[in-house]
């Protein structure tokens, strides 16, 4: 079964099994967090070039 979600950057469909999962906390000590899914290419396009990109070797 191909379950889809919405990419938090572009708003288009992304297959859950292919998506990058992001977890956001309001601060480092927060217990609550919110999760988001996105395309690899969308996250890569948002990261500064100085950020290590070992997740994107296959792009």
VEXDRENDO-134007 format. One record per residue (C-alpha): x, y, z. Coordinates in steps of 0.5 Angstrom, whole numbers, padded with zeros to 4 digits, always signed. Example, Ala and Ser with C-alpha at 12.3 -4.5 7.8 and 13.67 -1.06 7.14 Angstrom:
<rs>
+0025-0009+0016+0027-0002+0014
</rs>
This chain:
<rs>
+0000+0000+0000+0003+0007-0002+0001+0012+0004+0002+0019+0002+0003+0025+0006+0004+0033+0005+0011+0035+0004+0011+0041+0009+0015+0045+0004+0012+0045-0003+0005+0042-0001+0005+0036-0006+0004+0029-0004+0010+0025-0002+0010+0017-0001+0011+0016+0007+0016+0011+0006+0020+0016+0002+0019+0022+0006+0024+0025+0011+0021+0026+0018+0023+0032+0021+0022+0033+0029+0021+0040+0032+0022+0043+0039+0020+0050+0041+0027+0049+0045+0032+0044+0047+0029+0042+0054+0022+0042+0051+0018+0035+0052+0013+0037+0046+0015+0036+0039+0011+0036+0032+0013+0032+0026+0013+0034+0019+0014+0030+0013+0018+0032+0006+0021+0030+0000+0029+0030+0000+0030+0035-0005+0025+0040-0002+0029+0039+0005+0036+0040+0001+0034+0046-0002+0032+0049+0004+0039+0048+0008+0045+0052+0008+0050+0050+0003+0055+0050+0010+0050+0044+0013+0053+0037+0012+0049+0034+0007+0050+0026+0008+0043+0025+0008+0043+0027+0001+0049+0023-0003+0044+0019-0007+0041+0026-0010
</rs>
